[in-house]
C-alpha cells in the first residue's frame, strides 16, 4: 500500500547553521559569567553601561544584550553563561532561538559542546503548518573545525527522533516506520529486511499477537537492518515500535491515550542511533531491530488471560494487554541473541512507573553488567545527557510468576513496574551477553533552551558516547 504522507520531513539545513570561519562579516558574541560581569562592565564606556542597564542585562546565564558599534550593522552581542570556561551543550541555545538571521562568531574561544545546542535550538516541526521557515542564525567556527561534521550528525539524529515522535500515528504507522528505516539504510548502504504476515506469526508470535487487530495498513512487522564488517564486534540495537497504544482490550483512558503517538519513541531512538553509528563509521557489525505494531482493539485482539508462545519457546500469560511493549521486545531480543552479540541495547517507552520514579527527563537505565553500567553513567555525565540506573532486582522476579505459563507479562500488586518490566525482558537476553535497557519517555512536556516541547531524544547521546568509548572512536 502506498504511503499516504511523507514519513520524514525535510530536515533543518544544519550544515548552513554551523560553518568554518573564512573571515566573512559576522557579529561578535562576547560570553560572560557572573563572576566576571562586574569587571567587564566597569571597562565599558558610560553610554554602553547605560544601554546594558536599559536591557536589564546582569550577566546571568541565558541573558543577552546588544552592544552598539560604529556602523548601523556593526553591532555585537554579550551573553551570560553559567561558566565561561566550561560551556555545556545548551549555553548558546537561547541565543540561537532569539538572535536574528545572520552570521555570528565567538569573540574569544570555541563553542565546544555548546555548538550542538546552537543547532538543536533551531529545530522546527512544521510538517502540518504553512511554510514559514526562515533562515536562522549561523555560527562560524575558527577553532574546533573538526567538530563541525560530528556535531551536525548529532543534531540530525536528534531531529530524526523528534520528527518521528512528533508525527501523529495516522501518518506514522508501521509502514511509515519501515519506510523511514529504509531511507536511513539506503543512505548508508545497509541491508534491510522486513518480516510480516504468516512469516511473522510463525517466527515472531508475540509481535504478531500484539499487532494483529490493527487495520491492514498498520499491520505488524519486524524491521531489521544490518551494516558493517561481519568480523567486527557485534552490536544489536533494538527499539520498541508501538506506533499507537490504545492499551488493547485493557484500554487506556482517553487522557492516557493522548500522547500514545510517542509509543514508538524507542524505535525512533534506535534508528537515530543506527544513523549515528553508520555516519561515524564505527567499527562494529550493527544489527538494528524494530518490532513495529499498533496495539489496537478488535475482534481478533489478544486478550487478558491468553497464553502466547514466543520465539524463544517460553509461554507468556497475558496479565494486561497494555503491557505490550515488553512482548514485542521479547521476540526481537531473542532474534538478536541468536547471533553472538558483543553488546545488546534496547530503547523503549516502556513503563509509567519509570516516569513516576524519575520524571520525564531521566531514562530509567538497567544493565546486567557492572562495568557496562558504570560506563553508561560516566558517558551520560560527560555529554550532559542524564539518565539514572535502576536495579535488576531478582527478588521481584516472583511478581511475574504465572500459574499456567512460564511467565506473566504484568507483575502483580503494581509495585516496581519499571523493574519487573526489565526483569521480563532479561528472560529473553542470553545470560552471557552484556545488555543495556533504557526506559525512556521520548517526550519533553515543557520547553527548555535548545529543547522544544514535544518529541525528544533522551539517552541517545549518552549511548552513542558509550559506543565510541567502547569501540575505540571518539569526537
ABEGO torsion letter per residue (X at the ends): XBBABBABBBBBBAAAABBBBAGBBBBBBBBBBAAAAAAAAAABBAAAAAAAAAAGBAGBBGBBBBBBBABAABBBBBBBBABAABBBAAAAAAAAAABBBEBBBBABEBAEAAAAAAAAAABBBAAABBBABBBBBBBBBABGAAAAAAAAAAAAAAAAAAAAAABBAAABBAAAAAAAAAAAAAAAGBBBBBBBEAAAAAABAAAAAAAAABBAAABBBBBBBBBEBAABBBBBBBBBABABBAGEABBBBAAAAAAAAAAAAAAAAAAAAAAAAAAAGBBBBBBBBBBBBBBBBBAABBBBGBBBBBAAGBBBBBABAABAAAAAAAAAAAAAAABBBABBBBBBBABAAAAAAAEAABBBBBBABAAAAAAAAAAAAAAGBBBBBBBBBAAAAAAABBAABABBABBBGGBGAAAAAAAAAAAABBAABBBBBBBBAGBBABBBBGBBBEBBBBGAAAAAAAAAAAAGBBX
